[in-house]
Structure formats: structure tokens, C-alpha cells
Amino acid sequence: MKTIELPRAFPLRTLIVCFTIWLIATEILVFDQIKFDSRTRLLEQAARALHGPEVIVPNEPSHVPSGAKMQTL
């Protein structure tokens, strides 16, 4: 009689290593997004504090104030 070989189970050690790598990568991405959001918020606050120019895009050129300059992008 021929013996039937059962497929080997996926090694638990490999599964743990893959999960650990995935967890570290996810944490890096989350912390990077939090850092980016906080820097963006600080830049917006600094721009408001300096009374920086605001960009206004008119829908129709006929409503442009008389002293405004128009540039084509």
C-alpha cells in the first residue's frame, strides 16, 4: 500500500514573523499620518497668524472686483 502524505502545515514561526512585520509597518504608517496632520495644522495656524493671502477662485470672471488682477493658470 502506498502511504498518503498530508500537506505540511504552515509554520507558526513564519506566520508570527509576517504578522509582526505587518504590525510594525501599520504602526509606522499611522504615526506618519498623525505627524503629517499635526504639521499641516500648524502650518495652517501659522498662515492665519501671518494673515497670508487667501486664494479665491471665481466661478464667473464678471464678478471680479475692479482692483483685482486675474492670471490664467
N, CA, C and O atoms as a Maestro MAE file, in Angstrom:
{
 s_m_m2io_version
 :::
 2.0.0
}

f_m_ct {
 s_m_title
 :::
 protein
 m_atom[292] {
  # First column is atom index #
  i_m_mmod_type
  r_m_x_coord
  r_m_y_coord
  r_m_z_coord
  i_m_residue_number
  s_m_chain_name
  s_m_pdb_residue_name
  s_m_pdb_atom_name
  i_m_atomic_number
  :::
  1 25 0.820 -1.188 0.000 1 A "MET " " N  " 7
  2 3 0.000 0.000 0.000 1 A "MET " " CA " 6
  3 2 0.865 1.253 0.000 1 A "MET " " C  " 6
  4 15 1.941 1.314 0.594 1 A "MET " " O  " 8
  5 25 0.345 2.221 -0.682 2 A "LYS " " N  " 7
  6 3 1.043 3.496 -0.722 2 A "LYS " " CA " 6
  7 2 0.557 4.365 0.438 2 A "LYS " " C  " 6
  8 15 -0.628 4.402 0.770 2 A "LYS " " O  " 8
  9 25 1.504 5.048 1.028 3 A "THR " " N  " 7
  10 3 1.110 5.963 2.109 3 A "THR " " CA " 6
  11 2 0.785 7.331 1.514 3 A "THR " " C  " 6
  12 15 1.474 7.812 0.614 3 A "THR " " O  " 8
  13 25 -0.238 7.925 2.012 4 A "ILE " " N  " 7
  14 3 -0.653 9.250 1.553 4 A "ILE " " CA " 6
  15 2 -0.023 10.286 2.482 4 A "ILE " " C  " 6
  16 15 -0.218 10.268 3.697 4 A "ILE " " O  " 8
  17 25 0.738 11.186 1.865 5 A "GLU " " N  " 7
  18 3 1.385 12.222 2.671 5 A "GLU " " CA " 6
  19 2 0.437 13.405 2.819 5 A "GLU " " C  " 6
  20 15 -0.131 13.902 1.847 5 A "GLU " " O  " 8
  21 25 0.291 13.824 4.028 6 A "LEU " " N  " 7
  22 3 -0.530 15.012 4.289 6 A "LEU " " CA " 6
  23 2 0.316 16.259 4.055 6 A "LEU " " C  " 6
  24 15 1.503 16.275 4.382 6 A "LEU " " O  " 8
  25 25 -0.291 17.305 3.490 7 A "PRO " " N  " 7
  26 3 0.488 18.530 3.296 7 A "PRO " " CA " 6
  27 2 0.923 19.103 4.646 7 A "PRO " " C  " 6
  28 15 0.192 19.071 5.637 7 A "PRO " " O  " 8
  29 25 2.146 19.626 4.631 8 A "ARG " " N  " 7
  30 3 2.662 20.180 5.888 8 A "ARG " " CA " 6
  31 2 1.905 21.448 6.246 8 A "ARG " " C  " 6
  32 15 1.519 22.227 5.374 8 A "ARG " " O  " 8
  33 25 1.708 21.636 7.498 9 A "ALA " " N  " 7
  34 3 1.022 22.834 7.979 9 A "ALA " " CA " 6
  35 2 1.942 24.046 7.824 9 A "ALA " " C  " 6
  36 15 3.166 23.924 7.862 9 A "ALA " " O  " 8
  37 25 1.334 25.197 7.652 10 A "PHE " " N  " 7
  38 3 2.113 26.425 7.529 10 A "PHE " " CA " 6
  39 2 2.832 26.661 8.850 10 A "PHE " " C  " 6
  40 15 2.199 26.636 9.906 10 A "PHE " " O  " 8
  41 25 4.136 26.890 8.811 11 A "PRO " " N  " 7
  42 3 4.895 27.035 10.062 11 A "PRO " " CA " 6
  43 2 4.403 28.239 10.880 11 A "PRO " " C  " 6
  44 15 4.231 29.342 10.360 11 A "PRO " " O  " 8
  45 25 4.191 27.995 12.130 12 A "LEU " " N  " 7
  46 3 3.698 29.041 13.020 12 A "LEU " " CA " 6
  47 2 4.720 30.167 13.148 12 A "LEU " " C  " 6
  48 15 4.352 31.337 13.252 12 A "LEU " " O  " 8
  49 25 5.982 29.815 13.141 13 A "ARG " " N  " 7
  50 3 7.038 30.827 13.264 13 A "ARG " " CA " 6
  51 2 6.969 31.825 12.094 13 A "ARG " " C  " 6
  52 15 7.109 33.030 12.303 13 A "ARG " " O  " 8
  53 25 6.757 31.331 10.881 14 A "THR " " N  " 7
  54 3 6.650 32.205 9.706 14 A "THR " " CA " 6
  55 2 5.432 33.115 9.825 14 A "THR " " C  " 6
  56 15 5.497 34.296 9.485 14 A "THR " " O  " 8
  57 25 4.345 32.572 10.300 15 A "LEU " " N  " 7
  58 3 3.132 33.368 10.489 15 A "LEU " " CA " 6
  59 2 3.362 34.481 11.502 15 A "LEU " " C  " 6
  60 15 2.912 35.607 11.291 15 A "LEU " " O  " 8
  61 25 4.047 34.187 12.587 16 A "ILE " " N  " 7
  62 3 4.327 35.191 13.613 16 A "ILE " " CA " 6
  63 2 5.248 36.278 13.067 16 A "ILE " " C  " 6
  64 15 5.043 37.458 13.352 16 A "ILE " " O  " 8
  65 25 6.250 35.903 12.295 17 A "VAL " " N  " 7
  66 3 7.168 36.884 11.706 17 A "VAL " " CA " 6
  67 2 6.422 37.798 10.733 17 A "VAL " " C  " 6
  68 15 6.602 39.015 10.768 17 A "VAL " " O  " 8
  69 25 5.596 37.227 9.877 18 A "CYS " " N  " 7
  70 3 4.836 38.035 8.919 18 A "CYS " " CA " 6
  71 2 3.880 38.984 9.638 18 A "CYS " " C  " 6
  72 15 3.763 40.148 9.254 18 A "CYS " " O  " 8
  73 25 3.207 38.507 10.661 19 A "PHE " " N  " 7
  74 3 2.289 39.357 11.416 19 A "PHE " " CA " 6
  75 2 3.041 40.488 12.099 19 A "PHE " " C  " 6
  76 15 2.560 41.621 12.123 19 A "PHE " " O  " 8
  77 25 4.204 40.202 12.651 20 A "THR " " N  " 7
  78 3 4.997 41.236 13.318 20 A "THR " " CA " 6
  79 2 5.444 42.306 12.331 20 A "THR " " C  " 6
  80 15 5.383 43.496 12.641 20 A "THR " " O  " 8
  81 25 5.886 41.901 11.161 21 A "ILE " " N  " 7
  82 3 6.296 42.869 10.138 21 A "ILE " " CA " 6
  83 2 5.104 43.724 9.717 21 A "ILE " " C  " 6
  84 15 5.227 44.941 9.577 21 A "ILE " " O  " 8
  85 25 3.952 43.088 9.516 22 A "TRP " " N  " 7
  86 3 2.740 43.835 9.136 22 A "TRP " " CA " 6
  87 2 2.359 44.827 10.226 22 A "TRP " " C  " 6
  88 15 1.986 45.961 9.925 22 A "TRP " " O  " 8
  89 25 2.445 44.419 11.482 23 A "LEU " " N  " 7
  90 3 2.074 45.293 12.596 23 A "LEU " " CA " 6
  91 2 3.010 46.491 12.687 23 A "LEU " " C  " 6
  92 15 2.546 47.613 12.893 23 A "LEU " " O  " 8
  93 25 4.295 46.285 12.541 24 A "ILE " " N  " 7
  94 3 5.268 47.383 12.591 24 A "ILE " " CA " 6
  95 2 5.037 48.351 11.429 24 A "ILE " " C  " 6
  96 15 5.069 49.566 11.624 24 A "ILE " " O  " 8
  97 25 4.807 47.827 10.227 25 A "ALA " " N  " 7
  98 3 4.567 48.689 9.068 25 A "ALA " " CA " 6
  99 2 3.295 49.502 9.252 25 A "ALA " " C  " 6
  100 15 3.262 50.680 8.894 25 A "ALA " " O  " 8
  101 25 2.256 48.903 9.799 26 A "THR " " N  " 7
  102 3 0.998 49.619 10.040 26 A "THR " " CA " 6
  103 2 1.200 50.725 11.057 26 A "THR " " C  " 6
  104 15 0.695 51.832 10.868 26 A "THR " " O  " 8
  105 25 1.922 50.453 12.128 27 A "GLU " " N  " 7
  106 3 2.183 51.479 13.136 27 A "GLU " " CA " 6
  107 2 2.974 52.635 12.543 27 A "GLU " " C  " 6
  108 15 2.695 53.794 12.848 27 A "GLU " " O  " 8
  109 25 3.956 52.336 11.703 28 A "ILE " " N  " 7
  110 3 4.752 53.392 11.067 28 A "ILE " " CA " 6
  111 2 3.848 54.275 10.209 28 A "ILE " " C  " 6
  112 15 3.951 55.501 10.257 28 A "ILE " " O  " 8
  113 25 2.967 53.660 9.428 29 A "LEU " " N  " 7
  114 3 2.067 54.437 8.570 29 A "LEU " " CA " 6
  115 2 1.113 55.301 9.395 29 A "LEU " " C  " 6
  116 15 0.863 56.454 9.042 29 A "LEU " " O  " 8
  117 25 0.584 54.760 10.482 30 A "VAL " " N  " 7
  118 3 -0.354 55.519 11.314 30 A "VAL " " CA " 6
  119 2 0.350 56.701 11.970 30 A "VAL " " C  " 6
  120 15 -0.170 57.816 11.951 30 A "VAL " " O  " 8
  121 25 1.522 56.469 12.550 31 A "PHE " " N  " 7
  122 3 2.241 57.566 13.197 31 A "PHE " " CA " 6
  123 2 2.709 58.606 12.194 31 A "PHE " " C  " 6
  124 15 2.748 59.794 12.512 31 A "PHE " " O  " 8
  125 25 3.066 58.180 10.985 32 A "ASP " " N  " 7
  126 3 3.459 59.127 9.950 32 A "ASP " " CA " 6
  127 2 2.278 60.004 9.552 32 A "ASP " " C  " 6
  128 15 2.446 61.204 9.330 32 A "ASP " " O  " 8
  129 25 1.079 59.418 9.460 33 A "GLN " " N  " 7
  130 3 -0.119 60.195 9.123 33 A "GLN " " CA " 6
  131 2 -0.451 61.180 10.231 33 A "GLN " " C  " 6
  132 15 -0.839 62.314 9.949 33 A "GLN " " O  " 8
  133 25 -0.306 60.770 11.489 34 A "ILE " " N  " 7
  134 3 -0.570 61.674 12.616 34 A "ILE " " CA " 6
  135 2 0.418 62.831 12.598 34 A "ILE " " C  " 6
  136 15 0.032 63.979 12.823 34 A "ILE " " O  " 8
  137 25 1.685 62.544 12.334 35 A "LYS " " N  " 7
  138 3 2.703 63.593 12.279 35 A "LYS " " CA " 6
  139 2 2.408 64.558 11.129 35 A "LYS " " C  " 6
  140 15 2.544 65.771 11.289 35 A "LYS " " O  " 8
  141 25 2.006 64.030 9.979 36 A "PHE " " N  " 7
  142 3 1.688 64.866 8.826 36 A "PHE " " CA " 6
  143 2 0.488 65.773 9.128 36 A "PHE " " C  " 6
  144 15 0.507 66.960 8.803 36 A "PHE " " O  " 8
  145 25 -0.555 65.208 9.752 37 A "ASP " " N  " 7
  146 3 -1.734 66.004 10.084 37 A "ASP " " CA " 6
  147 2 -1.402 67.126 11.058 37 A "ASP " " C  " 6
  148 15 -1.900 68.242 10.910 37 A "ASP " " O  " 8
  149 25 -0.564 66.840 12.055 38 A "SER " " N  " 7
  150 3 -0.218 67.869 13.028 38 A "SER " " CA " 6
  151 2 0.615 68.975 12.389 38 A "SER " " C  " 6
  152 15 0.431 70.150 12.707 38 A "SER " " O  " 8
  153 25 1.531 68.612 11.489 39 A "ARG " " N  " 7
  154 3 2.324 69.635 10.795 39 A "ARG " " CA " 6
  155 2 1.445 70.486 9.886 39 A "ARG " " C  " 6
  156 15 1.639 71.698 9.793 39 A "ARG " " O  " 8
  157 25 0.489 69.865 9.221 40 A "THR " " N  " 7
  158 3 -0.428 70.609 8.358 40 A "THR " " CA " 6
  159 2 -1.242 71.594 9.183 40 A "THR " " C  " 6
  160 15 -1.436 72.741 8.781 40 A "THR " " O  " 8
  161 25 -1.715 71.142 10.331 41 A "ARG " " N  " 7
  162 3 -2.498 72.016 11.211 41 A "ARG " " CA " 6
  163 2 -1.651 73.195 11.690 41 A "ARG " " C  " 6
  164 15 -2.140 74.324 11.732 41 A "ARG " " O  " 8
  165 25 -0.393 72.949 12.050 42 A "LEU " " N  " 7
  166 3 0.491 74.028 12.490 42 A "LEU " " CA " 6
  167 2 0.771 75.020 11.370 42 A "LEU " " C  " 6
  168 15 0.818 76.227 11.607 42 A "LEU " " O  " 8
  169 25 0.957 74.520 10.147 43 A "LEU " " N  " 7
  170 3 1.185 75.416 9.011 43 A "LEU " " CA " 6
  171 2 -0.038 76.279 8.731 43 A "LEU " " C  " 6
  172 15 0.097 77.460 8.413 43 A "LEU " " O  " 8
  173 25 -1.223 75.702 8.847 44 A "GLU " " N  " 7
  174 3 -2.447 76.480 8.641 44 A "GLU " " CA " 6
  175 2 -2.589 77.553 9.712 44 A "GLU " " C  " 6
  176 15 -2.988 78.677 9.408 44 A "GLU " " O  " 8
  177 25 -2.270 77.225 10.955 45 A "GLN " " N  " 7
  178 3 -2.350 78.214 12.031 45 A "GLN " " CA " 6
  179 2 -1.340 79.327 11.815 45 A "GLN " " C  " 6
  180 15 -1.648 80.496 12.049 45 A "GLN " " O  " 8
  181 25 -0.140 78.982 11.371 46 A "ALA " " N  " 7
  182 3 0.883 79.999 11.115 46 A "ALA " " CA " 6
  183 2 0.468 80.906 9.963 46 A "ALA " " C  " 6
  184 15 0.700 82.114 10.014 46 A "ALA " " O  " 8
  185 25 -0.138 80.342 8.933 47 A "ALA " " N  " 7
  186 3 -0.583 81.150 7.797 47 A "ALA " " CA " 6
  187 2 -1.690 82.105 8.227 47 A "ALA " " C  " 6
  188 15 -1.719 83.256 7.792 47 A "ALA " " O  " 8
  189 25 -2.604 81.635 9.083 48 A "ARG " " N  " 7
  190 3 -3.668 82.521 9.584 48 A "ARG " " CA " 6
  191 2 -3.091 83.619 10.469 48 A "ARG " " C  " 6
  192 15 -3.556 84.759 10.431 48 A "ARG " " O  " 8
  193 25 -2.080 83.279 11.264 49 A "ALA " " N  " 7
  194 3 -1.476 84.272 12.158 49 A "ALA " " CA " 6
  195 2 -0.738 85.348 11.369 49 A "ALA " " C  " 6
  196 15 -0.678 86.503 11.791 49 A "ALA " " O  " 8
  197 25 -0.177 84.965 10.222 50 A "LEU " " N  " 7
  198 3 0.540 85.937 9.393 50 A "LEU " " CA " 6
  199 2 -0.393 86.668 8.429 50 A "LEU " " C  " 6
  200 15 0.053 87.513 7.652 50 A "LEU " " O  " 8
  201 25 -1.659 86.351 8.478 51 A "HIS " " N  " 7
  202 3 -2.660 86.937 7.580 51 A "HIS " " CA " 6
  203 2 -2.228 86.764 6.135 51 A "HIS " " C  " 6
  204 15 -2.228 87.710 5.348 51 A "HIS " " O  " 8
  205 25 -1.863 85.539 5.809 52 A "GLY " " N  " 7
  206 3 -1.399 85.233 4.457 52 A "GLY " " CA " 6
  207 2 -2.506 85.420 3.443 52 A "GLY " " C  " 6
  208 15 -3.685 85.429 3.795 52 A "GLY " " O  " 8
  209 25 -2.131 85.570 2.193 53 A "PRO " " N  " 7
  210 3 -3.137 85.788 1.155 53 A "PRO " " CA " 6
  211 2 -4.009 84.548 0.975 53 A "PRO " " C  " 6
  212 15 -3.522 83.417 0.990 53 A "PRO " " O  " 8
  213 25 -5.272 84.779 0.811 54 A "GLU " " N  " 7
  214 3 -6.197 83.696 0.566 54 A "GLU " " CA " 6
  215 2 -6.439 83.595 -0.933 54 A "GLU " " C  " 6
  216 15 -6.519 84.604 -1.632 54 A "GLU " " O  " 8
  217 25 -6.551 82.399 -1.400 55 A "VAL " " N  " 7
  218 3 -6.781 82.180 -2.820 55 A "VAL " " CA " 6
  219 2 -8.280 82.076 -3.047 55 A "VAL " " C  " 6
  220 15 -8.957 81.246 -2.441 55 A "VAL " " O  " 8
  221 25 -8.789 82.923 -3.922 56 A "ILE " " N  " 7
  222 3 -10.206 82.900 -4.254 56 A "ILE " " CA " 6
  223 2 -10.313 82.613 -5.743 56 A "ILE " " C  " 6
  224 15 -9.733 83.320 -6.567 56 A "ILE " " O  " 8
  225 25 -11.045 81.590 -6.072 57 A "VAL " " N  " 7
  226 3 -11.233 81.230 -7.471 57 A "VAL " " CA " 6
  227 2 -12.661 81.572 -7.849 57 A "VAL " " C  " 6
  228 15 -13.592 80.896 -7.411 57 A "VAL " " O  " 8
  229 25 -12.855 82.616 -8.659 58 A "PRO " " N  " 7
  230 3 -14.219 82.984 -9.041 58 A "PRO " " CA " 6
  231 2 -14.790 81.997 -10.053 58 A "PRO " " C  " 6
  232 15 -14.074 81.447 -10.890 58 A "PRO " " O  " 8
  233 25 -16.091 81.793 -9.953 59 A "ASN " " N  " 7
  234 3 -16.764 80.927 -10.915 59 A "ASN " " CA " 6
  235 2 -16.969 81.644 -12.243 59 A "ASN " " C  " 6
  236 15 -16.858 81.050 -13.315 59 A "ASN " " O  " 8
  237 25 -17.270 82.928 -12.145 60 A "GLU " " N  " 7
  238 3 -17.508 83.721 -13.346 60 A "GLU " " CA " 6
  239 2 -16.609 84.944 -13.300 60 A "GLU " " C  " 6
  240 15 -16.573 85.634 -12.282 60 A "GLU " " O  " 8
  241 25 -15.882 85.232 -14.372 61 A "PRO " " N  " 7
  242 3 -14.963 86.376 -14.372 61 A "PRO " " CA " 6
  243 2 -15.672 87.725 -14.258 61 A "PRO " " C  " 6
  244 15 -15.014 88.722 -13.962 61 A "PRO " " O  " 8
  245 25 -16.965 87.796 -14.475 62 A "SER " " N  " 7
  246 3 -17.659 89.080 -14.457 62 A "SER " " CA " 6
  247 2 -17.805 89.629 -13.033 62 A "SER " " C  " 6
  248 15 -18.070 90.820 -12.870 62 A "SER " " O  " 8
  249 25 -17.641 88.797 -12.002 63 A "HIS " " N  " 7
  250 3 -17.825 89.236 -10.624 63 A "HIS " " CA " 6
  251 2 -16.506 89.580 -9.934 63 A "HIS " " C  " 6
  252 15 -16.449 89.621 -8.705 63 A "HIS " " O  " 8
  253 25 -15.462 89.824 -10.696 64 A "VAL " " N  " 7
  254 3 -14.147 90.140 -10.138 64 A "VAL " " CA " 6
  255 2 -14.145 91.600 -9.699 64 A "VAL " " C  " 6
  256 15 -14.599 92.460 -10.454 64 A "VAL " " O  " 8
  257 25 -13.641 91.909 -8.487 65 A "PRO " " N  " 7
  258 3 -13.567 93.303 -8.050 65 A "PRO " " CA " 6
  259 2 -12.683 94.122 -9.009 65 A "PRO " " C  " 6
  260 15 -11.807 93.572 -9.677 65 A "PRO " " O  " 8
  261 25 -12.923 95.435 -9.068 66 A "SER " " N  " 7
  262 3 -12.235 96.278 -10.048 66 A "SER " " CA " 6
  263 2 -10.723 96.350 -9.812 66 A "SER " " C  " 6
  264 15 -9.975 96.509 -10.777 66 A "SER " " O  " 8
  265 25 -10.242 96.238 -8.560 67 A "GLY " " N  " 7
  266 3 -8.823 96.350 -8.286 67 A "GLY " " CA " 6
  267 2 -8.083 95.021 -8.352 67 A "GLY " " C  " 6
  268 15 -6.871 94.991 -8.139 67 A "GLY " " O  " 8
  269 25 -8.763 93.940 -8.636 68 A "ALA " " N  " 7
  270 3 -8.130 92.614 -8.620 68 A "ALA " " CA " 6
  271 2 -7.435 92.329 -9.933 68 A "ALA " " C  " 6
  272 15 -7.848 92.807 -10.989 68 A "ALA " " O  " 8
  273 25 -6.385 91.553 -9.856 69 A "LYS " " N  " 7
  274 3 -5.651 91.125 -11.052 69 A "LYS " " CA " 6
  275 2 -5.990 89.670 -11.327 69 A "LYS " " C  " 6
  276 15 -6.040 88.853 -10.408 69 A "LYS " " O  " 8
  277 25 -6.220 89.354 -12.572 70 A "MET " " N  " 7
  278 3 -6.541 87.974 -12.965 70 A "MET " " CA " 6
  279 2 -5.349 87.386 -13.696 70 A "MET " " C  " 6
  280 15 -4.730 88.043 -14.533 70 A "MET " " O  " 8
  281 25 -5.035 86.136 -13.370 71 A "GLN " " N  " 7
  282 3 -3.984 85.430 -14.071 71 A "GLN " " CA " 6
  283 2 -4.539 84.099 -14.540 71 A "GLN " " C  " 6
  284 15 -5.323 83.464 -13.835 71 A "GLN " " O  " 8
  285 25 -4.141 83.682 -15.715 72 A "THR " " N  " 7
  286 3 -4.560 82.391 -16.234 72 A "THR " " CA " 6
  287 2 -3.526 81.359 -15.819 72 A "THR " " C  " 6
  288 15 -2.325 81.545 -16.012 72 A "THR " " O  " 8
  289 25 -4.016 80.271 -15.247 73 A "LEU " " N  " 7
  290 3 -3.115 79.191 -14.829 73 A "LEU " " CA " 6
  291 2 -2.978 78.179 -15.917 73 A "LEU " " C  " 6
  292 15 -2.261 77.192 -15.756 73 A "LEU " " O  " 8
  :::
 }
 m_bond[291] {
  # First column is bond index #
  i_m_from
  i_m_to
  i_m_order
  :::
  1 1 2 1
  2 2 3 1
  3 3 4 2
  4 3 5 1
  5 5 6 1
  6 6 7 1
  7 7 8 2
  8 7 9 1
  9 9 10 1
  10 10 11 1
  11 11 12 2
  12 11 13 1
  13 13 14 1
  14 14 15 1
  15 15 16 2
  16 15 17 1
  17 17 18 1
  18 18 19 1
  19 19 20 2
  20 19 21 1
  21 21 22 1
  22 22 23 1
  23 23 24 2
  24 23 25 1
  25 25 26 1
  26 26 27 1
  27 27 28 2
  28 27 29 1
  29 29 30 1
  30 30 31 1
  31 31 32 2
  32 31 33 1
  33 33 34 1
  34 34 35 1
  35 35 36 2
  36 35 37 1
  37 37 38 1
  38 38 39 1
  39 39 40 2
  40 39 41 1
  41 41 42 1
  42 42 43 1
  43 43 44 2
  44 43 45 1
  45 45 46 1
  46 46 47 1
  47 47 48 2
  48 47 49 1
  49 49 50 1
  50 50 51 1
  51 51 52 2
  52 51 53 1
  53 53 54 1
  54 54 55 1
  55 55 56 2
  56 55 57 1
  57 57 58 1
  58 58 59 1
  59 59 60 2
  60 59 61 1
  61 61 62 1
  62 62 63 1
  63 63 64 2
  64 63 65 1
  65 65 66 1
  66 66 67 1
  67 67 68 2
  68 67 69 1
  69 69 70 1
  70 70 71 1
  71 71 72 2
  72 71 73 1
  73 73 74 1
  74 74 75 1
  75 75 76 2
  76 75 77 1
  77 77 78 1
  78 78 79 1
  79 79 80 2
  80 79 81 1
  81 81 82 1
  82 82 83 1
  83 83 84 2
  84 83 85 1
  85 85 86 1
  86 86 87 1
  87 87 88 2
  88 87 89 1
  89 89 90 1
  90 90 91 1
  91 91 92 2
  92 91 93 1
  93 93 94 1
  94 94 95 1
  95 95 96 2
  96 95 97 1
  97 97 98 1
  98 98 99 1
  99 99 100 2
  100 99 101 1
  101 101 102 1
  102 102 103 1
  103 103 104 2
  104 103 105 1
  105 105 106 1
  106 106 107 1
  107 107 108 2
  108 107 109 1
  109 109 110 1
  110 110 111 1
  111 111 112 2
  112 111 113 1
  113 113 114 1
  114 114 115 1
  115 115 116 2
  116 115 117 1
  117 117 118 1
  118 118 119 1
  119 119 120 2
  120 119 121 1
  121 121 122 1
  122 122 123 1
  123 123 124 2
  124 123 125 1
  125 125 126 1
  126 126 127 1
  127 127 128 2
  128 127 129 1
  129 129 130 1
  130 130 131 1
  131 131 132 2
  132 131 133 1
  133 133 134 1
  134 134 135 1
  135 135 136 2
  136 135 137 1
  137 137 138 1
  138 138 139 1
  139 139 140 2
  140 139 141 1
  141 141 142 1
  142 142 143 1
  143 143 144 2
  144 143 145 1
  145 145 146 1
  146 146 147 1
  147 147 148 2
  148 147 149 1
  149 149 150 1
  150 150 151 1
  151 151 152 2
  152 151 153 1
  153 153 154 1
  154 154 155 1
  155 155 156 2
  156 155 157 1
  157 157 158 1
  158 158 159 1
  159 159 160 2
  160 159 161 1
  161 161 162 1
  162 162 163 1
  163 163 164 2
  164 163 165 1
  165 165 166 1
  166 166 167 1
  167 167 168 2
  168 167 169 1
  169 169 170 1
  170 170 171 1
  171 171 172 2
  172 171 173 1
  173 173 174 1
  174 174 175 1
  175 175 176 2
  176 175 177 1
  177 177 178 1
  178 178 179 1
  179 179 180 2
  180 179 181 1
  181 181 182 1
  182 182 183 1
  183 183 184 2
  184 183 185 1
  185 185 186 1
  186 186 187 1
  187 187 188 2
  188 187 189 1
  189 189 190 1
  190 190 191 1
  191 191 192 2
  192 191 193 1
  193 193 194 1
  194 194 195 1
  195 195 196 2
  196 195 197 1
  197 197 198 1
  198 198 199 1
  199 199 200 2
  200 199 201 1
  201 201 202 1
  202 202 203 1
  203 203 204 2
  204 203 205 1
  205 205 206 1
  206 206 207 1
  207 207 208 2
  208 207 209 1
  209 209 210 1
  210 210 211 1
  211 211 212 2
  212 211 213 1
  213 213 214 1
  214 214 215 1
  215 215 216 2
  216 215 217 1
  217 217 218 1
  218 218 219 1
  219 219 220 2
  220 219 221 1
  221 221 222 1
  222 222 223 1
  223 223 224 2
  224 223 225 1
  225 225 226 1
  226 226 227 1
  227 227 228 2
  228 227 229 1
  229 229 230 1
  230 230 231 1
  231 231 232 2
  232 231 233 1
  233 233 234 1
  234 234 235 1
  235 235 236 2
  236 235 237 1
  237 237 238 1
  238 238 239 1
  239 239 240 2
  240 239 241 1
  241 241 242 1
  242 242 243 1
  243 243 244 2
  244 243 245 1
  245 245 246 1
  246 246 247 1
  247 247 248 2
  248 247 249 1
  249 249 250 1
  250 250 251 1
  251 251 252 2
  252 251 253 1
  253 253 254 1
  254 254 255 1
  255 255 256 2
  256 255 257 1
  257 257 258 1
  258 258 259 1
  259 259 260 2
  260 259 261 1
  261 261 262 1
  262 262 263 1
  263 263 264 2
  264 263 265 1
  265 265 266 1
  266 266 267 1
  267 267 268 2
  268 267 269 1
  269 269 270 1
  270 270 271 1
  271 271 272 2
  272 271 273 1
  273 273 274 1
  274 274 275 1
  275 275 276 2
  276 275 277 1
  277 277 278 1
  278 278 279 1
  279 279 280 2
  280 279 281 1
  281 281 282 1
  282 282 283 1
  283 283 284 2
  284 283 285 1
  285 285 286 1
  286 286 287 1
  287 287 288 2
  288 287 289 1
  289 289 290 1
  290 290 291 1
  291 291 292 2
  :::
 }
}
